[in-house]
Amino acid sequence: MKHTDGPWEIPGANLFRIVAPSAPHQNKPAGLCPPYPWAVIADVDPDSLGGEQAAANARLIAAAPDSLSALTALEAQVRPYSL
């Protein structure tokens, strides 16, 4: 499985963008804006869901690397007991 290493975070007041601050930005942004110092993982559109649900989705996405880590550790512990 390949993905951008965590941690993933929601930067500052932008509740709808998830970034990986320790990973470099892979693509040049369009327009005149400067390159981001981090990799943008996702943008959640608050207009399509409503602000509260979009912010909750962003938090869930940002937690993905930690969730994967926890599930991988759990799998290693229960594997000896599987049939």
N, CA and C atoms as an extended XYZ file, in Angstrom:
249
Properties=species:S:1:pos:R:3:atomname:S:1:resname:S:1:resid:I:1 pbc="F F F"
N         0.855       -1.167        0.000 N   MET     1
C         0.000        0.000        0.000 CA  MET     1
C         0.905        1.235        0.000 C   MET     1
N         0.614        2.168       -0.885 N   LYS     2
C         1.425        3.370       -0.968 CA  LYS     2
C         0.565        4.589       -0.670 C   LYS     2
N         1.075        5.444        0.209 N   HIS     3
C         0.384        6.684        0.546 CA  HIS     3
C         1.407        7.676        1.092 C   HIS     3
N         1.010        8.915        1.188 N   THR     4
C         1.879        9.937        1.767 CA  THR     4
C         1.959        9.703        3.269 C   THR     4
N         3.181        9.616        3.778 N   ASP     5
C         3.372        9.378        5.204 CA  ASP     5
C         2.721       10.469        6.039 C   ASP     5
N         2.252       10.076        7.215 N   GLY     6
C         1.686       11.026        8.169 CA  GLY     6
C         2.785       11.703        8.944 C   GLY     6
N         2.456       12.571        9.815 N   PRO     7
C         1.094       12.911       10.182 CA  PRO     7
C         0.425       13.779        9.123 C   PRO     7
N        -0.889       13.692        9.070 N   TRP     8
C        -1.699       14.575        8.247 CA  TRP     8
C        -2.385       15.535        9.198 C   TRP     8
N        -2.511       16.776        8.785 N   GLU     9
C        -3.069       17.809        9.666 CA  GLU     9
C        -4.008       18.731        8.903 C   GLU     9
N        -4.782       19.470        9.663 N   ILE    10
C        -5.607       20.550        9.124 CA  ILE    10
C        -4.899       21.840        9.522 C   ILE    10
N        -4.351       22.591        8.541 N   PRO    11
C        -3.522       23.745        8.874 CA  PRO    11
C        -4.324       24.965        9.311 C   PRO    11
N        -4.025       25.465       10.478 N   GLY    12
C        -4.594       26.724       10.951 CA  GLY    12
C        -6.098       26.802       10.858 C   GLY    12
N        -6.578       27.890       10.308 N   ALA    13
C        -8.014       28.163       10.252 CA  ALA    13
C        -8.687       27.506        9.050 C   ALA    13
N        -7.920       26.890        8.147 N   ASN    14
C        -8.513       26.250        6.974 CA  ASN    14
C        -9.026       24.870        7.371 C   ASN    14
N       -10.290       24.800        7.774 N   LEU    15
C       -10.872       23.557        8.276 CA  LEU    15
C       -11.146       22.547        7.183 C   LEU    15
N       -10.942       22.912        5.932 N   PHE    16
C       -11.352       22.055        4.829 CA  PHE    16
C       -10.180       21.574        3.977 C   PHE    16
N        -8.954       21.745        4.433 N   ARG    17
C        -7.769       21.268        3.711 CA  ARG    17
C        -6.984       20.353        4.624 C   ARG    17
N        -6.533       19.228        4.088 N   ILE    18
C        -5.718       18.289        4.836 CA  ILE    18
C        -4.345       18.266        4.176 C   ILE    18
N        -3.286       18.410        4.986 N   VAL    19
C        -1.925       18.463        4.456 CA  VAL    19
C        -1.030       17.494        5.216 C   VAL    19
N         0.086       17.154        4.588 N   ALA    20
C         1.146       16.382        5.233 CA  ALA    20
C         2.345       17.319        5.358 C   ALA    20
N         2.520       17.956        6.529 N   PRO    21
C         3.552       18.977        6.662 CA  PRO    21
C         4.972       18.468        6.479 C   PRO    21
N         5.208       17.179        6.702 N   SER    22
C         6.577       16.669        6.562 CA  SER    22
C         6.879       16.171        5.156 C   SER    22
N         5.891       16.206        4.261 N   ALA    23
C         6.082       15.755        2.884 CA  ALA    23
C         6.094       16.955        1.946 C   ALA    23
N         7.005       16.954        0.973 N   PRO    24
C         7.040       18.082        0.030 CA  PRO    24
C         5.859       18.043       -0.926 C   PRO    24
N         5.473       19.221       -1.391 N   HIS    25
C         4.383       19.344       -2.348 CA  HIS    25
C         4.830       18.722       -3.665 C   HIS    25
N         4.024       17.869       -4.231 N   GLN    26
C         4.400       17.142       -5.439 CA  GLN    26
C         4.080       17.872       -6.737 C   GLN    26
N         3.091       18.726       -6.728 N   ASN    27
C         2.650       19.402       -7.948 CA  ASN    27
C         2.755       20.910       -7.775 C   ASN    27
N         3.039       21.579       -8.867 N   LYS    28
C         3.064       23.044       -8.816 CA  LYS    28
C         1.633       23.556       -8.819 C   LYS    28
N         1.291       24.457       -7.884 N   PRO    29
C        -0.076       24.992       -7.881 CA  PRO    29
C        -0.335       25.834       -9.118 C   PRO    29
N        -1.577       25.852       -9.542 N   ALA    30
C        -1.957       26.643      -10.705 CA  ALA    30
C        -2.004       28.120      -10.341 C   ALA    30
N        -1.848       28.966      -11.323 N   GLY    31
C        -1.970       30.406      -11.097 CA  GLY    31
C        -0.705       31.003      -10.513 C   GLY    31
N        -0.890       32.092       -9.782 N   LEU    32
C         0.240       32.860       -9.283 CA  LEU    32
C         0.616       32.528       -7.842 C   LEU    32
N        -0.102       31.612       -7.212 N   CYS    33
C         0.200       31.332       -5.813 CA  CYS    33
C         1.536       30.603       -5.691 C   CYS    33
N         2.276       30.854       -4.619 N   PRO    34
C         3.573       30.194       -4.443 CA  PRO    34
C         3.392       28.716       -4.099 C   PRO    34
N         4.420       27.902       -4.307 N   PRO    35
C         4.321       26.486       -3.940 CA  PRO    35
C         4.100       26.332       -2.440 C   PRO    35
N         3.305       25.350       -2.081 N   TYR    36
C         3.081       25.067       -0.675 CA  TYR    36
C         4.310       24.368       -0.097 C   TYR    36
N         4.611       24.574        1.186 N   PRO    37
C         5.753       23.882        1.796 CA  PRO    37
C         5.389       22.467        2.243 C   PRO    37
N         4.196       22.000        1.920 N   TRP    38
C         3.731       20.680        2.346 CA  TRP    38
C         2.946       20.037        1.215 C   TRP    38
N         2.670       18.752        1.344 N   ALA    39
C         1.837       18.053        0.379 CA  ALA    39
C         0.371       18.243        0.771 C   ALA    39
N        -0.444       18.640       -0.184 N   VAL    40
C        -1.883       18.755        0.052 CA  VAL    40
C        -2.479       17.370       -0.192 C   VAL    40
N        -3.108       16.815        0.832 N   ILE    41
C        -3.714       15.489        0.734 CA  ILE    41
C        -5.104       15.591        0.122 C   ILE    41
N        -5.913       16.515        0.607 N   ALA    42
C        -7.283       16.650        0.111 CA  ALA    42
C        -7.842       18.010        0.475 C   ALA    42
N        -8.799       18.431       -0.293 N   ASP    43
C        -9.628       19.586        0.030 CA  ASP    43
C       -11.057       19.087        0.118 C   ASP    43
N       -11.745       19.459        1.175 N   VAL    44
C       -13.138       19.075        1.375 CA  VAL    44
C       -13.990       20.288        1.045 C   VAL    44
N       -15.008       20.094        0.212 N   ASP    45
C       -15.844       21.194       -0.246 CA  ASP    45
C       -16.999       21.436        0.726 C   ASP    45
N       -16.953       22.525        1.502 N   PRO    46
C       -18.029       22.774        2.459 CA  PRO    46
C       -19.364       23.101        1.790 C   PRO    46
N       -19.330       23.558        0.550 N   ASP    47
C       -20.570       23.905       -0.137 CA  ASP    47
C       -21.379       22.665       -0.535 C   ASP    47
N       -20.690       21.531       -0.732 N   SER    48
C       -21.407       20.334       -1.158 CA  SER    48
C       -22.032       19.577        0.013 C   SER    48
N       -21.525       19.773        1.224 N   LEU    49
C       -22.002       19.003        2.377 CA  LEU    49
C       -22.562       19.851        3.501 C   LEU    49
N       -22.179       21.084        3.552 N   GLY    50
C       -22.449       21.903        4.728 CA  GLY    50
C       -21.175       21.945        5.559 C   GLY    50
N       -20.908       23.079        6.148 N   GLY    51
C       -19.641       23.311        6.827 CA  GLY    51
C       -19.314       22.339        7.940 C   GLY    51
N       -20.281       22.014        8.780 N   GLU    52
C       -19.999       21.145        9.930 CA  GLU    52
C       -19.643       19.731        9.480 C   GLU    52
N       -20.389       19.186        8.532 N   GLN    53
C       -20.098       17.835        8.052 CA  GLN    53
C       -18.782       17.813        7.272 C   GLN    53
N       -18.511       18.839        6.470 N   ALA    54
C       -17.263       18.903        5.719 CA  ALA    54
C       -16.068       18.973        6.666 C   ALA    54
N       -16.172       19.755        7.742 N   ALA    55
C       -15.086       19.838        8.721 CA  ALA    55
C       -14.881       18.490        9.411 C   ALA    55
N       -15.976       17.786        9.720 N   ALA    56
C       -15.866       16.457       10.335 CA  ALA    56
C       -15.201       15.481        9.369 C   ALA    56
N       -15.554       15.538        8.082 N   ASN    57
C       -14.911       14.685        7.092 CA  ASN    57
C       -13.425       14.985        6.987 C   ASN    57
N       -13.053       16.260        7.039 N   ALA    58
C       -11.641       16.643        6.980 CA  ALA    58
C       -10.881       16.068        8.175 C   ALA    58
N       -11.484       16.122        9.372 N   ARG    59
C       -10.826       15.551       10.556 CA  ARG    59
C       -10.659       14.043       10.407 C   ARG    59
N       -11.656       13.374        9.835 N   LEU    60
C       -11.583       11.932        9.625 CA  LEU    60
C       -10.463       11.586        8.635 C   LEU    60
N       -10.377       12.328        7.544 N   ILE    61
C        -9.312       12.095        6.565 CA  ILE    61
C        -7.952       12.343        7.204 C   ILE    61
N        -7.824       13.415        7.972 N   ALA    62
C        -6.551       13.750        8.611 CA  ALA    62
C        -6.100       12.659        9.583 C   ALA    62
N        -7.038       11.920       10.156 N   ALA    63
C        -6.708       10.860       11.111 CA  ALA    63
C        -6.328        9.544       10.432 C   ALA    63
N        -6.423        9.448        9.120 N   ALA    64
C        -6.196        8.187        8.409 CA  ALA    64
C        -4.833        7.548        8.689 C   ALA    64
N        -3.707        8.276        8.642 N   PRO    65
C        -2.431        7.608        8.913 CA  PRO    65
C        -2.350        7.024       10.326 C   PRO    65
N        -2.863        7.735       11.313 N   ASP    66
C        -2.861        7.211       12.679 CA  ASP    66
C        -3.774        5.999       12.794 C   ASP    66
N        -4.910        6.033       12.117 N   SER    67
C        -5.829        4.897       12.136 CA  SER    67
C        -5.190        3.672       11.492 C   SER    67
N        -4.516        3.865       10.360 N   LEU    68
C        -3.832        2.758        9.697 CA  LEU    68
C        -2.768        2.157       10.605 C   LEU    68
N        -2.025        3.006       11.266 N   SER    69
C        -0.984        2.533       12.190 CA  SER    69
C        -1.581        1.697       13.315 C   SER    69
N        -2.658        2.183       13.908 N   ALA    70
C        -3.304        1.467       15.010 CA  ALA    70
C        -3.872        0.132       14.533 C   ALA    70
N        -4.501        0.113       13.364 N   LEU    71
C        -5.074       -1.132       12.857 CA  LEU    71
C        -3.992       -2.143       12.475 C   LEU    71
N        -2.880       -1.672       11.945 N   THR    72
C        -1.768       -2.560       11.609 CA  THR    72
C        -1.198       -3.202       12.873 C   THR    72
N        -1.051       -2.409       13.931 N   ALA    73
C        -0.557       -2.943       15.203 CA  ALA    73
C        -1.548       -3.948       15.785 C   ALA    73
N        -2.829       -3.655       15.706 N   LEU    74
C        -3.851       -4.569       16.208 CA  LEU    74
C        -3.840       -5.878       15.426 C   LEU    74
N        -3.719       -5.781       14.104 N   GLU    75
C        -3.674       -6.986       13.277 CA  GLU    75
C        -2.500       -7.877       13.675 C   GLU    75
N        -1.337       -7.279       13.928 N   ALA    76
C        -0.160       -8.060       14.329 CA  ALA    76
C        -0.397       -8.784       15.656 C   ALA    76
N        -1.166       -8.170       16.544 N   GLN    77
C        -1.430       -8.792       17.850 CA  GLN    77
C        -2.451       -9.924       17.755 C   GLN    77
N        -3.436       -9.801       16.897 N   VAL    78
C        -4.485      -10.824       16.826 CA  VAL    78
C        -4.195      -11.919       15.794 C   VAL    78
N        -3.263      -11.684       14.900 N   ARG    79
C        -2.957      -12.656       13.848 CA  ARG    79
C        -2.642      -14.053       14.407 C   ARG    79
N        -1.862      -14.167       15.500 N   PRO    80
C        -1.578      -15.517       16.008 CA  PRO    80
C        -2.833      -16.285       16.439 C   PRO    80
N        -3.910      -15.602       16.712 N   TYR    81
C        -5.135      -16.243       17.193 CA  TYR    81
C        -6.159      -16.473       16.090 C   TYR    81
N        -5.828      -16.051       14.854 N   SER    82
C        -6.795      -16.207       13.761 CA  SER    82
C        -6.809      -17.650       13.278 C   SER    82
N        -7.921      -18.039       12.700 N   LEU    83
C        -8.064      -19.436       12.235 CA  LEU    83
C        -7.449      -19.632       10.894 C   LEU    83
